[in-house]
Amino acid sequence: MACSAARGGRTLSEAFAIRDGAADDLAFVLDLGRRTIGDSVSAVRVAPFELVRLNYDRLVEYARSQSHILLVAESTFERLGFALLLDSLPDEVTGIPQAFVAYMAVEPHARRRGVARSLLAAAERSARERGLPFVALMVTEDNVAARALYAQAGFVTERRLLCKAT
Ligand SMILES: CC(C)(COP(=O)(O)OP(=O)(O)OC[C@H]1O[C@@H](n2cnc3c(N)ncnc32)[C@H](O)[C@@H]1OP(=O)(O)O)[C@@H](O)C(=O)NCCC(=O)NCCS
């Protein structure tokens, strides 16, 4: 799917496309994720960066060991972002099948051009094609950009993850 960011009739930057990911996208997924995962650390549970990074690597390893969907946003010159979803992790309460966004991120220099919005739209299409009636995800309360993205894309709060220091 080809996309371009245009405002007031003016194209702000080059077009990009969303494609299925492949094995050779792994280095990009690891690199961009390690550079951005800090945005998902909440003020409640402050953690050393190395631990957070290691945990991100584990998440990617886990997702790749399961049935998953990898979508990559790419311009003519470079990869701009990705979404990594699990497609065999049903909702834990109802058991209803869903696609679950394990992580997604966009390169800092490519933000606010609709890349994440396009990745989410592609994720929804992939879920529908697989007969999965929902796309679900968790987002950190402090992650203002991500919360705004998901709200704008029509995601609603279904449950809350509560936490208290002991
Ligand atoms: C969150 C993230 C993926 C958004 O990517 P993006 O490509 O810049 O998002 P888009 O350009 O598609 O934005 C779509 C909409 O989301 C909202 N949004 C995105 N970034 C925002 C920000 N920084 N502040 C406020 N709203 C924002 C806006 O409503 C935006 O529409 P608009 O630009 O027309 O106003 C990106 O900031 C990122 O990679 N963050 C670090 C990793 C991360 O937090 N991932 C999510 C883990 S749950």
PDBQT file of the ligand as one rigid body, heavy atoms in Angstrom, charges set to zero:
ROOT
HETATM    1  C1  LIG A 201       3.742   6.674  18.883  1.00  0.00    +0.000 C 
HETATM    2  C2  LIG A 201       4.423   6.663  17.506  1.00  0.00    +0.000 C 
HETATM    3  C3  LIG A 201       4.444   5.232  16.966  1.00  0.00    +0.000 C 
HETATM    4  C4  LIG A 201       3.583   7.560  16.551  1.00  0.00    +0.000 C 
HETATM    5  O1  LIG A 201       4.146   7.457  15.248  1.00  0.00    +0.000 OA
HETATM    6  P1  LIG A 201       3.863   8.552  14.122  1.00  0.00    +0.000 P 
HETATM    7  O2  LIG A 201       4.188   7.951  12.801  1.00  0.00    +0.000 OA
HETATM    8  O3  LIG A 201       4.531   9.824  14.477  1.00  0.00    +0.000 OA
HETATM    9  O4  LIG A 201       2.274   8.768  14.249  1.00  0.00    +0.000 OA
HETATM   10  P2  LIG A 201       1.332   9.361  13.094  1.00  0.00    +0.000 P 
HETATM   11  O5  LIG A 201       2.060  10.423  12.337  1.00  0.00    +0.000 OA
HETATM   12  O6  LIG A 201       0.739   8.252  12.322  1.00  0.00    +0.000 OA
HETATM   13  O7  LIG A 201       0.218  10.066  13.989  1.00  0.00    +0.000 OA
HETATM   14  C5  LIG A 201      -1.162   9.775  13.882  1.00  0.00    +0.000 C 
HETATM   15  C6  LIG A 201      -1.895  10.580  14.938  1.00  0.00    +0.000 C 
HETATM   16  O8  LIG A 201      -1.494  10.181  16.257  1.00  0.00    +0.000 OA
HETATM   17  C7  LIG A 201      -1.429  11.339  17.105  1.00  0.00    +0.000 C 
HETATM   18  N1  LIG A 201      -0.040  11.587  17.510  1.00  0.00    +0.000 N 
HETATM   19  C8  LIG A 201       1.078  10.975  17.065  1.00  0.00    +0.000 A 
HETATM   20  N2  LIG A 201       2.171  11.458  17.686  1.00  0.00    +0.000 NA
HETATM   21  C9  LIG A 201       1.730  12.404  18.531  1.00  0.00    +0.000 A 
HETATM   22  C10 LIG A 201       2.385  13.280  19.460  1.00  0.00    +0.000 A 
HETATM   23  N3  LIG A 201       3.715  13.265  19.621  1.00  0.00    +0.000 N 
HETATM   24  N4  LIG A 201       1.625  14.124  20.188  1.00  0.00    +0.000 NA
HETATM   25  C11 LIG A 201       0.279  14.168  20.040  1.00  0.00    +0.000 A 
HETATM   26  N5  LIG A 201      -0.401  13.372  19.166  1.00  0.00    +0.000 NA
HETATM   27  C12 LIG A 201       0.320  12.509  18.429  1.00  0.00    +0.000 A 
HETATM   28  C13 LIG A 201      -1.971  12.493  16.279  1.00  0.00    +0.000 C 
HETATM   29  O9  LIG A 201      -3.375  12.520  16.456  1.00  0.00    +0.000 OA
HETATM   30  C14 LIG A 201      -1.596  12.067  14.877  1.00  0.00    +0.000 C 
HETATM   31  O10 LIG A 201      -2.385  12.663  13.887  1.00  0.00    +0.000 OA
HETATM   32  P3  LIG A 201      -1.977  14.155  13.327  1.00  0.00    +0.000 P 
HETATM   33  O11 LIG A 201      -0.496  14.151  13.064  1.00  0.00    +0.000 OA
HETATM   34  O12 LIG A 201      -2.805  14.282  12.100  1.00  0.00    +0.000 OA
HETATM   35  O13 LIG A 201      -2.345  15.110  14.436  1.00  0.00    +0.000 OA
HETATM   36  C15 LIG A 201       5.859   7.276  17.575  1.00  0.00    +0.000 C 
HETATM   37  O14 LIG A 201       5.820   8.483  18.283  1.00  0.00    +0.000 OA
HETATM   38  C16 LIG A 201       6.867   6.350  18.220  1.00  0.00    +0.000 C 
HETATM   39  O15 LIG A 201       7.491   5.531  17.545  1.00  0.00    +0.000 OA
HETATM   40  N6  LIG A 201       7.051   6.462  19.543  1.00  0.00    +0.000 N 
HETATM   41  C17 LIG A 201       8.046   5.629  20.258  1.00  0.00    +0.000 C 
HETATM   42  C18 LIG A 201       7.626   4.179  20.319  1.00  0.00    +0.000 C 
HETATM   43  C19 LIG A 201       6.273   4.014  20.964  1.00  0.00    +0.000 C 
HETATM   44  O16 LIG A 201       5.927   4.710  21.915  1.00  0.00    +0.000 OA
HETATM   45  N7  LIG A 201       5.511   3.045  20.433  1.00  0.00    +0.000 N 
HETATM   46  C20 LIG A 201       4.197   2.722  20.939  1.00  0.00    +0.000 C 
HETATM   47  C21 LIG A 201       4.337   1.641  21.964  1.00  0.00    +0.000 C 
HETATM   48  S1  LIG A 201       2.734   1.276  22.687  1.00  0.00    +0.000 SA
ENDROOT
TORSDOF 0
